[in-house]
Amino acid sequence: MDSTNIDATGIIAAYFAERLGEARAEAEKANARLVEAEGEAAAFADGQELPPAVGGMKQGWELAAWCGERARRIASAAIDGKASREQYDQAKAEGAAVLAWLEDNGYEVPAPFRG
């Protein structure tokens, strides 16, 4: 304690307690997302079932968007010399295969995802 009777070490301990609490809360949220993702992956592995739609999106749209974004990330990496044209072409072909799978399995694939 100093001359003002304030325990600085107690305040510093409170700082760390607050940081720990925030980190634990973030870890709990991350763990909940992990459990959800594991459940969705298991549902697909067991019965090729996609997770339910979220918000205004329809079932399968998030997957379609991910395929397009994945190809764009690889294209950007190719520009920077971190990926090849072949990798980009492969990602585009894989995306097209996923879109075909979605359609073949009764999921709507909106025009913006059709490339």
C-alpha positions as CSV (number, residue, x, y, z in Angstrom):
1,M,0.0,0.0,0.0
2,D,1.1,3.5,-0.6
3,S,0.5,6.7,1.5
4,T,-3.0,7.0,0.2
5,N,-3.9,3.5,1.5
6,I,-4.5,2.2,-2.0
7,D,-3.3,-1.4,-2.6
8,A,-1.8,-1.2,-6.1
9,T,-1.2,-5.0,-6.1
10,G,-4.9,-5.5,-5.5
11,I,-5.8,-3.2,-8.5
12,I,-3.2,-5.1,-10.7
13,A,-4.8,-8.4,-9.6
14,A,-8.2,-7.0,-10.6
15,Y,-6.8,-6.1,-14.0
16,F,-5.6,-9.6,-14.6
17,A,-8.9,-11.0,-13.2
18,E,-10.8,-8.9,-15.7
19,R,-8.5,-10.1,-18.6
20,L,-9.0,-13.7,-17.5
21,G,-12.7,-13.3,-17.4
22,E,-12.8,-11.8,-20.9
23,A,-10.6,-14.5,-22.2
24,R,-12.7,-17.2,-20.6
25,A,-15.8,-15.7,-22.2
26,E,-14.2,-15.7,-25.6
27,A,-13.0,-19.3,-25.1
28,E,-16.6,-20.4,-24.2
29,K,-18.0,-18.7,-27.3
30,A,-15.3,-20.4,-29.4
31,N,-15.9,-23.7,-27.8
32,A,-19.7,-23.4,-28.5
33,R,-18.8,-22.6,-32.2
34,L,-16.5,-25.6,-32.3
35,V,-19.2,-27.9,-30.9
36,E,-21.7,-26.6,-33.5
37,A,-19.2,-27.0,-36.3
38,E,-18.4,-30.6,-35.2
39,G,-22.1,-31.4,-35.1
40,E,-22.6,-30.0,-38.6
41,A,-19.6,-31.9,-39.9
42,A,-20.9,-35.1,-38.3
43,A,-24.4,-34.6,-39.7
44,F,-22.9,-34.2,-43.2
45,A,-20.7,-37.2,-42.8
46,D,-23.6,-39.4,-41.6
47,G,-26.3,-38.4,-44.0
48,Q,-24.9,-35.7,-46.3
49,E,-27.2,-33.2,-44.5
50,L,-26.3,-29.5,-44.6
51,P,-26.8,-27.3,-41.6
52,P,-30.1,-25.3,-41.5
53,A,-30.3,-21.9,-43.2
54,V,-29.4,-18.8,-41.2
55,G,-31.1,-15.5,-41.4
56,G,-32.1,-14.6,-45.0
57,M,-29.9,-17.2,-46.5
58,K,-31.2,-20.5,-47.8
59,Q,-29.7,-23.9,-47.0
60,G,-26.5,-24.3,-49.0
61,W,-25.9,-20.7,-49.8
62,E,-23.2,-20.3,-47.2
63,L,-21.4,-23.3,-48.8
64,A,-21.8,-21.8,-52.3
65,A,-20.4,-18.4,-51.1
66,W,-17.5,-20.2,-49.4
67,C,-16.5,-21.9,-52.6
68,G,-16.4,-18.6,-54.5
69,E,-14.5,-16.9,-51.8
70,R,-12.0,-19.8,-51.6
71,A,-11.3,-19.5,-55.4
72,R,-10.9,-15.7,-55.0
73,R,-8.4,-16.2,-52.1
74,I,-6.4,-18.6,-54.3
75,A,-6.5,-16.2,-57.2
76,S,-5.2,-13.5,-55.0
77,A,-2.5,-15.8,-53.7
78,A,-1.6,-16.7,-57.4
79,I,-1.1,-13.0,-58.1
80,D,1.3,-12.8,-55.2
81,G,3.1,-15.9,-56.4
82,K,1.9,-18.0,-53.4
83,A,-0.4,-20.2,-55.5
84,S,-0.4,-21.4,-59.1
85,R,-2.9,-21.0,-61.9
86,E,-3.5,-24.8,-61.6
87,Q,-4.5,-24.4,-58.0
88,Y,-6.9,-21.6,-58.9
89,D,-8.3,-23.7,-61.8
90,Q,-8.7,-26.6,-59.4
91,A,-10.5,-24.5,-56.8
92,K,-12.9,-23.2,-59.5
93,A,-13.6,-26.8,-60.7
94,E,-14.2,-27.9,-57.1
95,G,-16.5,-25.0,-56.6
96,A,-18.5,-25.9,-59.7
97,A,-18.7,-29.5,-58.5
98,V,-20.1,-28.4,-55.2
99,L,-22.7,-26.2,-56.9
100,A,-23.7,-29.1,-59.1
101,W,-23.9,-31.3,-55.9
102,L,-26.2,-28.7,-54.3
103,E,-28.5,-28.6,-57.3
104,D,-28.5,-32.4,-57.7
105,N,-29.5,-32.7,-54.0
106,G,-32.4,-30.2,-54.2
107,Y,-30.7,-27.1,-52.9
108,E,-31.3,-23.7,-54.6
109,V,-28.2,-22.2,-56.1
110,P,-28.9,-18.5,-56.8
111,A,-27.4,-16.8,-59.9
112,P,-24.7,-14.8,-58.2
113,F,-23.0,-18.1,-57.1
114,R,-23.1,-19.6,-60.6
115,G,-20.0,-17.7,-61.8
